[in-house]
Amino acid sequence: QGDLVDSGGGLVQPGGSLRLSCAASAYYFATHTMGWYRQVPTSQREAREFIALVTVGNSTQYGDSVKGRFTISRDHAKNTIYLDMNDLKPEDTGIYYCNAVLFGQNHWGLGTQVTVSS
């Protein structure tokens, strides 16, 4: 396994909820800002959309498209971050990647697929 292992994706109906998890190495968890990005695989060159981040000091930021619906959190005992996604919409469909960044150096999980469809 890598230093970032993301999981929890699946198929959910519009209005439903999912929780994504990202288990990190102790080093990454203790030193890096961690977060989630989303990519819609219509083009390999399309940029990943920022979803949310949480700093080592537990400050959080959210992308405009998910504010009020998604919540990011850290579990220090498990070296894991979570993304609680509520009121999911079809446009939330995509591959969600866990991210860890420090001094501009980005590290990525392999991604987990989220599909919102009736």
C-alpha positions in Angstrom: 0.0 0.0 0.0 1.0 3.6 -0.6 1.3 6.5 1.7 -2.3 7.6 0.9 -5.0 5.0 0.6 -8.4 6.4 -0.4 -11.6 4.5 -0.2 -15.4 4.7 0.3 -16.7 5.5 -3.1 -19.8 3.9 -4.6 -23.1 4.4 -6.3 -25.6 6.5 -4.5 -28.9 8.1 -5.5 -29.3 11.9 -5.7 -29.9 13.4 -2.2 -28.0 10.5 -0.6 -24.8 10.5 1.4 -21.3 8.8 1.3 -18.2 9.0 3.5 -14.8 8.8 1.9 -11.7 7.9 3.9 -8.1 8.5 3.3 -5.6 6.6 5.5 -2.2 8.3 5.5 1.2 7.4 6.7 2.0 8.9 10.1 4.5 11.3 8.6 2.1 12.7 6.0 -0.7 13.0 8.6 1.5 14.8 11.1 3.1 17.3 8.6 0.9 17.8 5.5 -2.2 19.7 4.7 -4.6 17.0 3.4 -7.6 17.2 1.2 -9.7 15.9 -1.6 -9.9 16.7 -5.3 -12.4 15.5 -7.9 -11.8 14.6 -11.5 -14.4 13.9 -14.2 -12.7 11.6 -16.6 -14.1 13.2 -19.8 -10.5 14.2 -20.6 -7.2 13.1 -19.3 -6.0 16.6 -19.4 -8.9 18.1 -17.4 -7.7 19.6 -14.1 -8.8 18.1 -10.9 -11.3 20.2 -9.1 -10.6 21.3 -5.5 -13.1 19.9 -3.0 -11.8 20.4 0.5 -8.7 20.6 2.7 -7.8 20.4 6.3 -4.6 21.7 7.8 -2.5 20.1 10.5 -4.1 22.8 12.8 -7.6 21.7 11.7 -8.4 24.7 9.6 -10.7 23.8 6.7 -11.5 25.1 3.3 -14.1 24.0 0.7 -14.7 24.5 -2.9 -17.8 26.6 -3.8 -19.6 23.7 -5.3 -19.7 21.7 -2.1 -19.9 24.3 0.7 -22.7 23.4 3.1 -23.0 19.8 1.8 -19.5 18.3 2.4 -17.5 18.2 5.6 -13.8 17.2 5.9 -12.3 16.0 9.2 -9.2 14.4 10.7 -8.9 11.4 13.0 -5.6 11.7 14.7 -5.8 8.3 16.3 -6.2 6.6 12.9 -4.1 8.9 10.8 -7.1 9.2 8.6 -9.1 12.0 7.0 -12.8 11.8 6.1 -15.0 13.5 3.6 -18.7 13.3 4.6 -20.8 14.1 1.5 -24.4 14.9 2.0 -27.2 15.9 -0.4 -25.2 14.4 -3.3 -26.0 15.6 -6.8 -25.3 14.0 -10.2 -22.7 16.6 -10.9 -20.8 15.3 -7.9 -20.0 12.2 -9.9 -16.3 11.7 -10.5 -13.1 10.1 -9.2 -12.2 11.5 -5.8 -8.5 11.7 -5.0 -6.9 12.1 -1.6 -4.2 14.7 -1.6 -1.3 15.6 0.8 0.7 18.7 0.2 3.7 20.3 1.9 5.8 23.2 0.5 4.2 22.7 -2.9 5.0 19.0 -3.2 1.8 17.1 -3.9 1.1 13.4 -3.2 -2.0 11.6 -4.4 -4.0 8.5 -3.6 -5.1 6.2 -6.4 -8.7 7.6 -6.3 -12.1 6.3 -5.5 -15.1 6.5 -7.8 -18.3 8.2 -6.7 -21.3 7.9 -9.0 -24.5 9.8 -8.2 -27.4 8.5 -10.3 -31.0 7.4 -10.0 
